Amino acid sequence: MSTTGETIHHPDKTIAVDTLAIPISLLEKMSEALELFVAFQDELEDYLLSQDAAFLARMRQARAHHRKGETRSLESLKQELCIE
């Protein structure tokens, strides 16, 4: 495979990059593989969490609080966690 040089002009700087020609069929296979890997990661994470006794206990506790109406606003939580 051959590469070609290209220059990208940006208001702040000029960047020289190399490009590589890849067949579309290969690119499509790479895309499919990425989608499968992302799905695998999600399923693996779900499985690992389902096996984590401490996590499950925290989720049960949170659900119990929610059922009792012991909730708080998102703004309150953001403030506590210093988010935004």
Phi and psi in degrees as GROMACS dihedral restraints (atoms count N, CA, C in turn):
[ dihedral_restraints ]
;  ai    aj    ak    al  type     phi  dphi    fc
    3     4     5     6     1  -110.5    20    10
    4     5     6     7     1   154.5    20    10
    6     7     8     9     1  -114.9    20    10
    7     8     9    10     1   155.3    20    10
    9    10    11    12     1  -128.1    20    10
   10    11    12    13     1   148.2    20    10
   12    13    14    15     1   -90.2    20    10
   13    14    15    16     1   146.8    20    10
   15    16    17    18     1  -146.4    20    10
   16    17    18    19     1   151.6    20    10
   18    19    20    21     1  -118.3    20    10
   19    20    21    22     1   130.1    20    10
   21    22    23    24     1  -106.4    20    10
   22    23    24    25     1   127.1    20    10
   24    25    26    27     1   -99.6    20    10
   25    26    27    28     1   125.9    20    10
   27    28    29    30     1  -123.3    20    10
   28    29    30    31     1   150.3    20    10
   30    31    32    33     1   -54.2    20    10
   31    32    33    34     1   -32.7    20    10
   33    34    35    36     1   -90.9    20    10
   34    35    36    37     1   -25.7    20    10
   36    37    38    39     1  -162.6    20    10
   37    38    39    40     1   166.5    20    10
   39    40    41    42     1  -113.0    20    10
   40    41    42    43     1   131.7    20    10
   42    43    44    45     1  -119.2    20    10
   43    44    45    46     1   129.2    20    10
   45    46    47    48     1   -93.8    20    10
   46    47    48    49     1   129.7    20    10
   48    49    50    51     1  -131.3    20    10
   49    50    51    52     1   154.0    20    10
   51    52    53    54     1  -102.6    20    10
   52    53    54    55     1   140.9    20    10
   54    55    56    57     1  -116.6    20    10
   55    56    57    58     1   152.0    20    10
   57    58    59    60     1  -128.3    20    10
   58    59    60    61     1   127.0    20    10
   60    61    62    63     1   -76.3    20    10
   61    62    63    64     1   126.3    20    10
   63    64    65    66     1  -125.6    20    10
   64    65    66    67     1   132.7    20    10
   66    67    68    69     1   -59.4    20    10
   67    68    69    70     1   142.4    20    10
   69    70    71    72     1   -59.0    20    10
   70    71    72    73     1   -38.3    20    10
   72    73    74    75     1   -60.6    20    10
   73    74    75    76     1   -38.3    20    10
   75    76    77    78     1   -69.0    20    10
   76    77    78    79     1   -41.6    20    10
   78    79    80    81     1   -61.7    20    10
   79    80    81    82     1   -41.2    20    10
   81    82    83    84     1   -63.5    20    10
   82    83    84    85     1   -41.2    20    10
   84    85    86    87     1   -64.2    20    10
   85    86    87    88     1   -39.4    20    10
   87    88    89    90     1   -63.3    20    10
   88    89    90    91     1   -40.3    20    10
   90    91    92    93     1   -63.7    20    10
   91    92    93    94     1   -44.9    20    10
   93    94    95    96     1   -61.1    20    10
   94    95    96    97     1   -43.1    20    10
   96    97    98    99     1   -62.7    20    10
   97    98    99   100     1   -40.1    20    10
   99   100   101   102     1   -64.2    20    10
  100   101   102   103     1   -43.8    20    10
  102   103   104   105     1   -60.4    20    10
  103   104   105   106     1   -42.7    20    10
  105   106   107   108     1   -64.9    20    10
  106   107   108   109     1   -39.9    20    10
  108   109   110   111     1   -66.6    20    10
  109   110   111   112     1   -40.5    20    10
  111   112   113   114     1   -62.7    20    10
  112   113   114   115     1   -43.3    20    10
  114   115   116   117     1   -62.3    20    10
  115   116   117   118     1   -41.6    20    10
  117   118   119   120     1   -60.6    20    10
  118   119   120   121     1   -45.2    20    10
  120   121   122   123     1   -59.2    20    10
  121   122   123   124     1   -44.3    20    10
  123   124   125   126     1   -61.8    20    10
  124   125   126   127     1   -45.7    20    10
  126   127   128   129     1   -66.3    20    10
  127   128   129   130     1   -39.2    20    10
  129   130   131   132     1   -64.0    20    10
  130   131   132   133     1   -43.7    20    10
  132   133   134   135     1   -60.9    20    10
  133   134   135   136     1   -44.8    20    10
  135   136   137   138     1   -59.8    20    10
  136   137   138   139     1   -44.5    20    10
  138   139   140   141     1   -61.8    20    10
  139   140   141   142     1   -47.7    20    10
  141   142   143   144     1   -62.5    20    10
  142   143   144   145     1   -40.6    20    10
  144   145   146   147     1   -65.1    20    10
  145   146   147   148     1   -36.0    20    10
  147   148   149   150     1   -68.0    20    10
  148   149   150   151     1   -16.8    20    10
  150   151   152   153     1  -100.0    20    10
  151   152   153   154     1    -1.8    20    10
  153   154   155   156     1   -94.6    20    10
  154   155   156   157     1   104.4    20    10
  156   157   158   159     1   -59.6    20    10
  157   158   159   160     1   -40.0    20    10
  159   160   161   162     1   -65.8    20    10
  160   161   162   163     1   -41.9    20    10
  162   163   164   165     1   -63.6    20    10
  163   164   165   166     1   -45.2    20    10
  165   166   167   168     1   -62.2    20    10
  166   167   168   169     1   -39.4    20    10
  168   169   170   171     1   -63.3    20    10
  169   170   171   172     1   -42.1    20    10
  171   172   173   174     1   -64.4    20    10
  172   173   174   175     1   -38.7    20    10
  174   175   176   177     1   -67.4    20    10
  175   176   177   178     1   -40.1    20    10
  177   178   179   180     1   -63.3    20    10
  178   179   180   181     1   -42.3    20    10
  180   181   182   183     1   -63.7    20    10
  181   182   183   184     1   -43.7    20    10
  183   184   185   186     1   -63.0    20    10
  184   185   186   187     1   -41.6    20    10
  186   187   188   189     1   -64.3    20    10
  187   188   189   190     1   -40.6    20    10
  189   190   191   192     1   -62.8    20    10
  190   191   192   193     1   -43.3    20    10
  192   193   194   195     1   -62.3    20    10
  193   194   195   196     1   -41.8    20    10
  195   196   197   198     1   -63.0    20    10
  196   197   198   199     1   -44.0    20    10
  198   199   200   201     1   -63.3    20    10
  199   200   201   202     1   -31.3    20    10
  201   202   203   204     1   -80.4    20    10
  202   203   204   205     1    -3.8    20    10
  204   205   206   207     1    82.5    20    10
  205   206   207   208     1    12.7    20    10
  207   208   209   210     1   -86.3    20    10
  208   209   210   211     1    79.7    20    10
  210   211   212   213     1  -123.4    20    10
  211   212   213   214     1   171.4    20    10
  213   214   215   216     1  -143.5    20    10
  214   215   216   217     1   163.9    20    10
  216   217   218   219     1   -74.0    20    10
  217   218   219   220     1   158.7    20    10
  219   220   221   222     1   -62.6    20    10
  220   221   222   223     1   -38.5    20    10
  222   223   224   225     1   -59.8    20    10
  223   224   225   226     1   -41.0    20    10
  225   226   227   228     1   -62.0    20    10
  226   227   228   229     1   -44.1    20    10
  228   229   230   231     1   -65.5    20    10
  229   230   231   232     1   -43.8    20    10
  231   232   233   234     1   -58.7    20    10
  232   233   234   235     1   -42.5    20    10
  234   235   236   237     1   -64.4    20    10
  235   236   237   238     1   -42.5    20    10
  237   238   239   240     1   -62.4    20    10
  238   239   240   241     1   -39.1    20    10
  240   241   242   243     1   -91.5    20    10
  241   242   243   244     1     2.8    20    10
  243   244   245   246     1    57.9    20    10
  244   245   246   247     1    47.3    20    10
  246   247   248   249     1  -105.0    20    10
  247   248   249   250     1   128.9    20    10
